[in-house]
Amino acid sequence: MTRLLLIGPPGAGKGTQAARLAEIYGIPAISTGDIFRSNVKNGTELGTKAKAFMDAGDNVPDSLTNALIRDRLEEDDAQDGFLLDGYPRTTDQVRELDSFLASHGAALDAVVELEADPEVVISRLRKRALEQGRSDDTEAVVRHRLEVYSEQTAPLINVYASRDVLVTIDALGEIDAVTARITEALVERGISSADVTSR
Ligand code: ADP
């Protein structure tokens, strides 16, 4: 039973690491960005409402986001733990998640912060824009997303640090090396992978 949260600026590699950590710990990776993107792609009502905010690099309003994540966390596969990527991103979302977890008698085991220099993430996202063509990876929108991150999401790092659950990881370097840094830091906190605990 491992409940993790991944936090860091756009381009820090959250999605990449989330997929690997989900595998290692045997838990679902839940990315609000991915859920929104698939809703946009499928033309759902939620997707239609979220699209303009996403394309502008702004946060989707909490009224849409909180209900979505509650429903997702109620699903069967999330009962034995989960890895949240991209949620919470605002202090209001932290309150929402806190109350959800408290009502289920649960708590986060660790919050992993992926730390990366803004210029590095901008150049990574420039590359991703060419490869994937995400509509919010244009230079101007990327800069705005970084501002939104530093204004609205970066303050969460102190909140989790004060609760003593924060693990800060250098997100630069090889993908494997970053994954290894994360799993090592989690072992130090007594959190081990599915391999160690159940096989
Ligand atoms: P990144 O971390 O690279 O910015 P994400 O895939 O996490 O990308 O998010 C893409 C977009 O989806 C955000 O810019 C925002 O519009 C929307 N979004 C994702 N998660 C949330 C959230 N928790 N609250 C509000 N908006 C969100």
Boltz pocket constraint, residues with backbone or C-beta under 6 A from the ligand:
constraints:
  - pocket:
      binder: B
      contacts: [[A, 8], [A, 9], [A, 10], [A, 11], [A, 14], [A, 32], [A, 33], [A, 34], [A, 36], [A, 50], [A, 53], [A, 54], [A, 55], [A, 57], [A, 58], [A, 59], [A, 60], [A, 61], [A, 62], [A, 65], [A, 85], [A, 86], [A, 87], [A, 88], [A, 89], [A, 93], [A, 136], [A, 145]]
      max_distance: 6.0
